[in-house]
Amino acid sequence: MRVNLYEEEITEEVKLVTTEAEGRIFYGVRFYLHSPNQLHHTPSDDDRSAVTFWLRNKEKAEKFFTHVLHSIKQS
């Protein structure tokens, strides 16, 4: 699968999220995208567009994103 995000869609809002499945906790790094205010009926209605990278623990998330930044610097 390929997901394309364009500069106009990207925000600086990033959030660490967690979920539990089958007794295990998974960590997600969620990147929020620009979203029209008309989609949000109340402050608690957070159905904004986002991309989430799910990993098994925080250390793997940190290692993954460190690798991404290193790859950008090397190119």
Biopython code that builds the backbone (N, CA, C, O; Angstrom):
import numpy as np
from Bio.PDB.StructureBuilder import StructureBuilder

atoms = [
    (1, "MET", "N", (0.848, -1.171, 0.000)),
    (1, "MET", "CA", (0.000, 0.000, 0.000)),
    (1, "MET", "C", (0.892, 1.232, 0.000)),
    (1, "MET", "O", (1.945, 1.254, 0.638)),
    (2, "ARG", "N", (0.462, 2.242, -0.715)),
    (2, "ARG", "CA", (1.174, 3.515, -0.746)),
    (2, "ARG", "C", (0.205, 4.604, -0.293)),
    (2, "ARG", "O", (-0.946, 4.650, -0.729)),
    (3, "VAL", "N", (0.686, 5.475, 0.584)),
    (3, "VAL", "CA", (-0.099, 6.613, 1.044)),
    (3, "VAL", "C", (0.676, 7.866, 0.685)),
    (3, "VAL", "O", (1.833, 8.015, 1.079)),
    (4, "ASN", "N", (0.058, 8.761, -0.051)),
    (4, "ASN", "CA", (0.697, 10.020, -0.424)),
    (4, "ASN", "C", (0.087, 11.150, 0.388)),
    (4, "ASN", "O", (-1.131, 11.326, 0.406)),
    (5, "LEU", "N", (0.935, 11.912, 1.055)),
    (5, "LEU", "CA", (0.508, 13.097, 1.786)),
    (5, "LEU", "C", (1.256, 14.274, 1.199)),
    (5, "LEU", "O", (2.470, 14.223, 1.004)),
    (6, "TYR", "N", (0.528, 15.319, 0.926)),
    (6, "TYR", "CA", (1.129, 16.501, 0.322)),
    (6, "TYR", "C", (1.332, 17.576, 1.381)),
    (6, "TYR", "O", (0.619, 17.620, 2.383)),
    (7, "GLU", "N", (2.299, 18.429, 1.149)),
    (7, "GLU", "CA", (2.685, 19.449, 2.123)),
    (7, "GLU", "C", (1.491, 20.238, 2.650)),
    (7, "GLU", "O", (1.441, 20.574, 3.833)),
    (8, "GLU", "N", (0.533, 20.533, 1.781)),
    (8, "GLU", "CA", (-0.639, 21.324, 2.185)),
    (8, "GLU", "C", (-1.529, 20.576, 3.184)),
    (8, "GLU", "O", (-2.331, 21.199, 3.880)),
    (9, "GLU", "N", (-1.397, 19.272, 3.259)),
    (9, "GLU", "CA", (-2.226, 18.461, 4.161)),
    (9, "GLU", "C", (-1.584, 18.228, 5.520)),
    (9, "GLU", "O", (-2.269, 17.883, 6.483)),
    (10, "ILE", "N", (-0.278, 18.413, 5.600)),
    (10, "ILE", "CA", (0.478, 18.034, 6.789)),
    (10, "ILE", "C", (0.414, 19.135, 7.849)),
    (10, "ILE", "O", (0.541, 20.321, 7.544)),
    (11, "THR", "N", (0.214, 18.716, 9.099)),
    (11, "THR", "CA", (0.276, 19.640, 10.230)),
    (11, "THR", "C", (1.474, 19.262, 11.091)),
    (11, "THR", "O", (2.137, 18.259, 10.827)),
    (12, "GLU", "N", (1.750, 20.050, 12.107)),
    (12, "GLU", "CA", (2.833, 19.724, 13.036)),
    (12, "GLU", "C", (2.314, 18.970, 14.251)),
    (12, "GLU", "O", (3.070, 18.698, 15.184)),
    (13, "GLU", "N", (1.024, 18.629, 14.247)),
    (13, "GLU", "CA", (0.433, 17.940, 15.399)),
    (13, "GLU", "C", (0.705, 16.442, 15.321)),
    (13, "GLU", "O", (0.272, 15.764, 14.390)),
    (14, "VAL", "N", (1.426, 15.945, 16.311)),
    (14, "VAL", "CA", (1.780, 14.536, 16.416)),
    (14, "VAL", "C", (1.431, 14.089, 17.832)),
    (14, "VAL", "O", (1.619, 14.833, 18.796)),
    (15, "LYS", "N", (0.918, 12.857, 17.943)),
    (15, "LYS", "CA", (0.475, 12.381, 19.249)),
    (15, "LYS", "C", (0.842, 10.908, 19.403)),
    (15, "LYS", "O", (0.711, 10.132, 18.456)),
    (16, "LEU", "N", (1.300, 10.520, 20.590)),
    (16, "LEU", "CA", (1.526, 9.124, 20.903)),
    (16, "LEU", "C", (0.206, 8.547, 21.412)),
    (16, "LEU", "O", (-0.368, 9.068, 22.368)),
    (17, "VAL", "N", (-0.278, 7.477, 20.782)),
    (17, "VAL", "CA", (-1.536, 6.849, 21.176)),
    (17, "VAL", "C", (-1.267, 5.381, 21.503)),
    (17, "VAL", "O", (-0.287, 4.806, 21.032)),
    (18, "THR", "N", (-2.128, 4.788, 22.299)),
    (18, "THR", "CA", (-1.986, 3.377, 22.642)),
    (18, "THR", "C", (-3.321, 2.670, 22.466)),
    (18, "THR", "O", (-4.388, 3.281, 22.524)),
    (19, "THR", "N", (-3.227, 1.365, 22.250)),
    (19, "THR", "CA", (-4.418, 0.525, 22.207)),
    (19, "THR", "C", (-4.020, -0.845, 22.732)),
    (19, "THR", "O", (-2.851, -1.225, 22.677)),
    (20, "GLU", "N", (-4.990, -1.578, 23.237)),
    (20, "GLU", "CA", (-4.732, -2.920, 23.737)),
    (20, "GLU", "C", (-5.465, -3.919, 22.867)),
    (20, "GLU", "O", (-6.637, -3.730, 22.543)),
    (21, "ALA", "N", (-4.772, -4.982, 22.490)),
    (21, "ALA", "CA", (-5.380, -6.047, 21.704)),
    (21, "ALA", "C", (-4.805, -7.376, 22.173)),
    (21, "ALA", "O", (-3.588, -7.549, 22.244)),
    (22, "GLU", "N", (-5.674, -8.293, 22.486)),
    (22, "GLU", "CA", (-5.271, -9.628, 22.928)),
    (22, "GLU", "C", (-4.282, -9.576, 24.080)),
    (22, "GLU", "O", (-3.328, -10.352, 24.129)),
    (23, "GLY", "N", (-4.516, -8.653, 25.008)),
    (23, "GLY", "CA", (-3.683, -8.541, 26.202)),
    (23, "GLY", "C", (-2.356, -7.832, 26.006)),
    (23, "GLY", "O", (-1.559, -7.756, 26.941)),
    (24, "ARG", "N", (-2.099, -7.311, 24.811)),
    (24, "ARG", "CA", (-0.852, -6.588, 24.543)),
    (24, "ARG", "C", (-1.152, -5.128, 24.278)),
    (24, "ARG", "O", (-2.201, -4.790, 23.729)),
    (25, "ILE", "N", (-0.235, -4.268, 24.665)),
    (25, "ILE", "CA", (-0.386, -2.840, 24.407)),
    (25, "ILE", "C", (0.462, -2.492, 23.190)),
    (25, "ILE", "O", (1.632, -2.866, 23.104)),
    (26, "PHE", "N", (-0.146, -1.773, 22.255)),
    (26, "PHE", "CA", (0.548, -1.307, 21.060)),
    (26, "PHE", "C", (0.608, 0.210, 21.105)),
    (26, "PHE", "O", (-0.307, 0.867, 21.602)),
    (27, "TYR", "N", (1.691, 0.754, 20.581)),
    (27, "TYR", "CA", (1.917, 2.195, 20.570)),
    (27, "TYR", "C", (1.838, 2.708, 19.148)),
    (27, "TYR", "O", (2.373, 2.106, 18.216)),
    (28, "GLY", "N", (1.162, 3.828, 19.004)),
    (28, "GLY", "CA", (1.059, 4.439, 17.694)),
    (28, "GLY", "C", (1.558, 5.865, 17.727)),
    (28, "GLY", "O", (1.328, 6.601, 18.686)),
    (29, "VAL", "N", (2.243, 6.243, 16.668)),
    (29, "VAL", "CA", (2.643, 7.632, 16.482)),
    (29, "VAL", "C", (1.710, 8.181, 15.412)),
    (29, "VAL", "O", (1.790, 7.799, 14.245)),
    (30, "ARG", "N", (0.827, 9.078, 15.826)),
    (30, "ARG", "CA", (-0.228, 9.595, 14.948)),
    (30, "ARG", "C", (0.103, 10.998, 14.467)),
    (30, "ARG", "O", (0.367, 11.901, 15.260)),
    (31, "PHE", "N", (0.084, 11.158, 13.147)),
    (31, "PHE", "CA", (0.304, 12.439, 12.494)),
    (31, "PHE", "C", (-1.042, 12.937, 11.994)),
    (31, "PHE", "O", (-1.666, 12.305, 11.142)),
    (32, "TYR", "N", (-1.489, 14.071, 12.523)),
    (32, "TYR", "CA", (-2.782, 14.630, 12.108)),
    (32, "TYR", "C", (-2.637, 15.457, 10.844)),
    (32, "TYR", "O", (-1.619, 16.116, 10.629)),
    (33, "LEU", "N", (-3.666, 15.413, 10.012)),
    (33, "LEU", "CA", (-3.688, 16.152, 8.758)),
    (33, "LEU", "C", (-4.681, 17.295, 8.870)),
    (33, "LEU", "O", (-5.554, 17.290, 9.738)),
    (34, "HIS", "N", (-4.540, 18.290, 7.974)),
    (34, "HIS", "CA", (-5.517, 19.376, 7.946)),
    (34, "HIS", "C", (-6.889, 18.797, 7.657)),
    (34, "HIS", "O", (-7.041, 17.889, 6.839)),
    (35, "SER", "N", (-7.875, 19.333, 8.338)),
    (35, "SER", "CA", (-9.227, 18.815, 8.207)),
    (35, "SER", "C", (-10.200, 19.976, 8.351)),
    (35, "SER", "O", (-10.032, 20.809, 9.242)),
    (36, "PRO", "N", (-11.213, 20.050, 7.497)),
    (36, "PRO", "CA", (-12.170, 21.149, 7.606)),
    (36, "PRO", "C", (-12.920, 21.130, 8.942)),
    (36, "PRO", "O", (-13.298, 20.067, 9.434)),
    (37, "ASN", "N", (-13.126, 22.296, 9.514)),
    (37, "ASN", "CA", (-13.835, 22.394, 10.797)),
    (37, "ASN", "C", (-15.262, 21.861, 10.716)),
    (37, "ASN", "O", (-15.824, 21.463, 11.737)),
    (38, "GLN", "N", (-15.856, 21.845, 9.536)),
    (38, "GLN", "CA", (-17.223, 21.358, 9.389)),
    (38, "GLN", "C", (-17.359, 19.882, 9.779)),
    (38, "GLN", "O", (-18.464, 19.420, 10.062)),
    (39, "LEU", "N", (-16.258, 19.149, 9.796)),
    (39, "LEU", "CA", (-16.306, 17.728, 10.152)),
    (39, "LEU", "C", (-16.435, 17.500, 11.648)),
    (39, "LEU", "O", (-16.780, 16.399, 12.076)),
    (40, "HIS", "N", (-16.165, 18.519, 12.445)),
    (40, "HIS", "CA", (-16.135, 18.360, 13.901)),
    (40, "HIS", "C", (-17.359, 19.034, 14.512)),
    (40, "HIS", "O", (-17.438, 20.259, 14.601)),
    (41, "HIS", "N", (-18.304, 18.205, 14.927)),
    (41, "HIS", "CA", (-19.562, 18.738, 15.450)),
    (41, "HIS", "C", (-19.430, 19.230, 16.889)),
    (41, "HIS", "O", (-20.094, 20.189, 17.283)),
    (42, "THR", "N", (-18.581, 18.580, 17.664)),
    (42, "THR", "CA", (-18.339, 18.987, 19.051)),
    (42, "THR", "C", (-16.842, 18.853, 19.327)),
    (42, "THR", "O", (-16.142, 18.171, 18.578)),
    (43, "PRO", "N", (-16.341, 19.489, 20.384)),
    (43, "PRO", "CA", (-14.911, 19.359, 20.700)),
    (43, "PRO", "C", (-14.473, 17.909, 20.946)),
    (43, "PRO", "O", (-13.317, 17.562, 20.707)),
    (44, "SER", "N", (-15.395, 17.064, 21.423)),
    (44, "SER", "CA", (-15.025, 15.666, 21.686)),
    (44, "SER", "C", (-15.129, 14.790, 20.432)),
    (44, "SER", "O", (-14.771, 13.613, 20.474)),
    (45, "ASP", "N", (-15.608, 15.345, 19.332)),
    (45, "ASP", "CA", (-15.763, 14.599, 18.084)),
    (45, "ASP", "C", (-14.495, 14.748, 17.259)),
    (45, "ASP", "O", (-14.416, 15.599, 16.372)),
    (46, "ASP", "N", (-13.497, 13.910, 17.558)),
    (46, "ASP", "CA", (-12.205, 14.024, 16.889)),
    (46, "ASP", "C", (-12.103, 12.963, 15.800)),
    (46, "ASP", "O", (-11.517, 11.899, 16.002)),
    (47, "ASP", "N", (-12.678, 13.267, 14.656)),
    (47, "ASP", "CA", (-12.603, 12.337, 13.529)),
    (47, "ASP", "C", (-11.714, 12.902, 12.432)),
    (47, "ASP", "O", (-11.926, 12.656, 11.244)),
    (48, "ARG", "N", (-10.708, 13.670, 12.861)),
    (48, "ARG", "CA", (-9.789, 14.259, 11.894)),
    (48, "ARG", "C", (-9.019, 13.177, 11.151)),
    (48, "ARG", "O", (-8.804, 12.077, 11.659)),
    (49, "SER", "N", (-8.614, 13.520, 9.945)),
    (49, "SER", "CA", (-7.767, 12.620, 9.184)),
    (49, "SER", "C", (-6.400, 12.543, 9.856)),
    (49, "SER", "O", (-5.877, 13.534, 10.365)),
    (50, "ALA", "N", (-5.843, 11.342, 9.840)),
    (50, "ALA", "CA", (-4.531, 11.132, 10.452)),
    (50, "ALA", "C", (-3.907, 9.878, 9.862)),
    (50, "ALA", "O", (-4.585, 9.027, 9.286)),
    (51, "VAL", "N", (-2.608, 9.792, 10.022)),
    (51, "VAL", "CA", (-1.866, 8.589, 9.665)),
    (51, "VAL", "C", (-1.195, 8.113, 10.945)),
    (51, "VAL", "O", (-0.538, 8.898, 11.630)),
    (52, "THR", "N", (-1.355, 6.829, 11.274)),
    (52, "THR", "CA", (-0.778, 6.285, 12.497)),
    (52, "THR", "C", (0.166, 5.142, 12.159)),
    (52, "THR", "O", (-0.194, 4.220, 11.428)),
    (53, "PHE", "N", (1.375, 5.213, 12.698)),
    (53, "PHE", "CA", (2.342, 4.133, 12.575)),
    (53, "PHE", "C", (2.276, 3.327, 13.872)),
    (53, "PHE", "O", (2.600, 3.849, 14.939)),
    (54, "TRP", "N", (1.862, 2.064, 13.792)),
    (54, "TRP", "CA", (1.715, 1.219, 14.980)),
    (54, "TRP", "C", (2.963, 0.372, 15.177)),
    (54, "TRP", "O", (3.453, -0.274, 14.250)),
    (55, "LEU", "N", (3.474, 0.391, 16.427)),
    (55, "LEU", "CA", (4.653, -0.399, 16.785)),
    (55, "LEU", "C", (4.408, -1.076, 18.127)),
    (55, "LEU", "O", (3.513, -0.685, 18.876)),
    (56, "ARG", "N", (5.202, -2.082, 18.421)),
    (56, "ARG", "CA", (4.960, -2.879, 19.626)),
    (56, "ARG", "C", (5.422, -2.217, 20.919)),
    (56, "ARG", "O", (4.938, -2.565, 21.996)),
    (57, "ASN", "N", (6.354, -1.266, 20.825)),
    (57, "ASN", "CA", (6.769, -0.555, 22.033)),
    (57, "ASN", "C", (7.378, 0.789, 21.650)),
    (57, "ASN", "O", (7.680, 1.050, 20.485)),
    (58, "LYS", "N", (7.547, 1.622, 22.650)),
    (58, "LYS", "CA", (8.067, 2.974, 22.404)),
    (58, "LYS", "C", (9.487, 2.953, 21.864)),
    (58, "LYS", "O", (9.852, 3.788, 21.035)),
    (59, "GLU", "N", (10.287, 2.007, 22.327)),
    (59, "GLU", "CA", (11.675, 1.934, 21.874)),
    (59, "GLU", "C", (11.745, 1.641, 20.373)),
    (59, "GLU", "O", (12.577, 2.214, 19.670)),
    (60, "LYS", "N", (10.880, 0.753, 19.881)),
    (60, "LYS", "CA", (10.856, 0.467, 18.446)),
    (60, "LYS", "C", (10.404, 1.695, 17.665)),
    (60, "LYS", "O", (10.902, 1.958, 16.570)),
    (61, "ALA", "N", (9.467, 2.440, 18.224)),
    (61, "ALA", "CA", (9.012, 3.667, 17.565)),
    (61, "ALA", "C", (10.161, 4.665, 17.473)),
    (61, "ALA", "O", (10.386, 5.264, 16.421)),
    (62, "GLU", "N", (10.877, 4.840, 18.563)),
    (62, "GLU", "CA", (12.009, 5.780, 18.562)),
    (62, "GLU", "C", (13.082, 5.338, 17.567)),
    (62, "GLU", "O", (13.625, 6.163, 16.832)),
    (63, "LYS", "N", (13.389, 4.049, 17.541)),
    (63, "LYS", "CA", (14.394, 3.527, 16.614)),
    (63, "LYS", "C", (13.953, 3.729, 15.164)),
    (63, "LYS", "O", (14.757, 4.119, 14.317)),
    (64, "PHE", "N", (12.683, 3.465, 14.881)),
    (64, "PHE", "CA", (12.160, 3.620, 13.532)),
    (64, "PHE", "C", (12.284, 5.066, 13.057)),
    (64, "PHE", "O", (12.784, 5.316, 11.961)),
    (65, "PHE", "N", (11.835, 6.014, 13.867)),
    (65, "PHE", "CA", (11.860, 7.414, 13.443)),
    (65, "PHE", "C", (13.273, 7.983, 13.431)),
    (65, "PHE", "O", (13.554, 8.890, 12.648)),
    (66, "THR", "N", (14.168, 7.480, 14.271)),
    (66, "THR", "CA", (15.568, 7.869, 14.200)),
    (66, "THR", "C", (16.161, 7.413, 12.873)),
    (66, "THR", "O", (16.909, 8.151, 12.231)),
    (67, "HIS", "N", (15.824, 6.198, 12.470)),
    (67, "HIS", "CA", (16.283, 5.683, 11.177)),
    (67, "HIS", "C", (15.752, 6.541, 10.027)),
    (67, "HIS", "O", (16.485, 6.840, 9.083)),
    (68, "VAL", "N", (14.488, 6.935, 10.105)),
    (68, "VAL", "CA", (13.899, 7.783, 9.061)),
    (68, "VAL", "C", (14.671, 9.092, 8.952)),
    (68, "VAL", "O", (15.047, 9.502, 7.854)),
    (69, "LEU", "N", (14.909, 9.745, 10.079)),
    (69, "LEU", "CA", (15.644, 11.020, 10.056)),
    (69, "LEU", "C", (17.070, 10.837, 9.544)),
    (69, "LEU", "O", (17.570, 11.675, 8.794)),
    (70, "HIS", "N", (17.718, 9.764, 9.939)),
    (70, "HIS", "CA", (19.068, 9.494, 9.466)),
    (70, "HIS", "C", (19.073, 9.291, 7.949)),
    (70, "HIS", "O", (19.970, 9.778, 7.260)),
    (71, "SER", "N", (18.082, 8.582, 7.434)),
    (71, "SER", "CA", (17.976, 8.341, 5.994)),
    (71, "SER", "C", (17.787, 9.644, 5.218)),
    (71, "SER", "O", (18.340, 9.811, 4.131)),
    (72, "ILE", "N", (17.009, 10.561, 5.777)),
    (72, "ILE", "CA", (16.796, 11.854, 5.120)),
    (72, "ILE", "C", (18.100, 12.633, 5.072)),
    (72, "ILE", "O", (18.437, 13.219, 4.043)),
    (73, "LYS", "N", (18.833, 12.642, 6.176)),
    (73, "LYS", "CA", (20.100, 13.390, 6.231)),
    (73, "LYS", "C", (21.130, 12.822, 5.269)),
    (73, "LYS", "O", (21.955, 13.567, 4.741)),
    (74, "GLN", "N", (21.095, 11.511, 5.031)),
    (74, "GLN", "CA", (22.070, 10.860, 4.179)),
    (74, "GLN", "C", (21.783, 11.023, 2.691)),
    (74, "GLN", "O", (22.663, 10.799, 1.860)),
    (75, "SER", "N", (20.563, 11.409, 2.354)),
    (75, "SER", "CA", (20.231, 11.497, 0.917)),
    (75, "SER", "C", (20.486, 12.880, 0.345)),
    (75, "SER", "O", (20.256, 13.109, -0.842)),
]
sb = StructureBuilder()
sb.init_structure("model")
sb.init_model(0)
sb.init_chain("A")
sb.init_seg("    ")
for serial, (resi, resn, name, xyz) in enumerate(atoms, 1):
    if name == "N":
        sb.init_residue(resn, " ", resi, " ")
    sb.init_atom(name, np.array(xyz, "f"), 0.0, 1.0, " ", f" {name:<3s}", serial, name[0])
structure = sb.get_structure()
